[in-house]
Amino acid sequence: MRGCQQASDPVAARSAPGGGAVSGGGVVVACTGGIGAGKSSVGRLLAARGAVVVDADAAAREVVAAGSAVLGAVRERFGDEVLSRDGTLDRGALAAVVFHDGAARRDLEAIMHPAISELLERRVGELRRRDEVAVLELPLLVGADVRQRYDLDGVLLVDVPEEVALDRLAVGGRITPDDARTRMAAQPSRAERLANADFVILNLGSPAELAEMVDRAWSWIVSLEAGRAAAR
């Protein structure tokens, strides 16, 4: 884990410098994790502690709003079957295509990722300039290119073993077990995510235990903020 110090509990941390693409005094931390890990729960807990959460999934929905150029490009590539009757994107129908077809998934990423990245960069930059603590909730691997693009001060990983994520998804009834395995196979591996993390929350306990871990994560984020202020 990029030099993480392993703590006695399932949380590990180290400070991490930002890249340099966006100027300002606020702190920007990515919160990432595989499907079923609980990164959205962690995001909500961080928001309750004062962070402004910028959700990449919400940005992805925004860029394909009805009538948008991105939605038009998606329709041109994948056809009317990925649209709902009201002309909006049918995300379930699109997922059924791209998670079973690597070439289709890469085509979709080529269409959507530039627009999503542009929107996220703009929002993160605004928060940085306002000296906010921003948490960028990302579903994908955060490597050196992503760190530089968003001038990240650190990467927080919400981690669970694959079998635990599968059990949670099955209980939630959000997707079938086969679909869950297919989506996991399309994501970066757990080992890759751990290798790129600066702070790790192993989300295996109760809600109270998760809240305690998030308190420690928040203390780490505050330390990054203090370090950035001292460097100004």
BELTAUR-V12389 format. One record per residue. PHI is phi in whole degrees, 0 to 359 (NA if undefined). Layout:
PHI
PHI
This chain:
NA
37
82
301
272
282
277
287
258
282
232
228
207
205
281
220
285
279
271
137
282
237
268
137
259
288
251
235
237
274
244
226
167
288
300
83
282
105
293
292
297
295
300
295
293
292
298
294
265
121
282
259
268
249
264
295
294
295
296
297
290
293
288
252
301
306
87
283
296
294
298
300
292
296
296
297
281
250
90
292
292
263
250
280
298
273
89
274
288
270
297
294
295
293
299
298
277
283
280
245
216
300
294
296
297
295
297
297
299
295
283
268
301
300
292
296
299
297
294
294
301
296
289
295
298
297
293
300
293
272
61
274
266
253
246
264
275
239
275
258
298
254
257
299
293
289
303
289
301
257
52
288
271
184
234
258
252
263
237
214
298
301
294
291
300
297
299
295
294
293
295
289
68
289
216
285
304
295
296
298
296
296
292
297
295
277
267
303
289
301
298
295
296
297
293
254
264
255
217
237
251
270
270
243
261
281
304
294
294
296
299
294
295
293
302
292
298
296
298
297
298
299
294
295
297
295
295
291
296
293
279
289
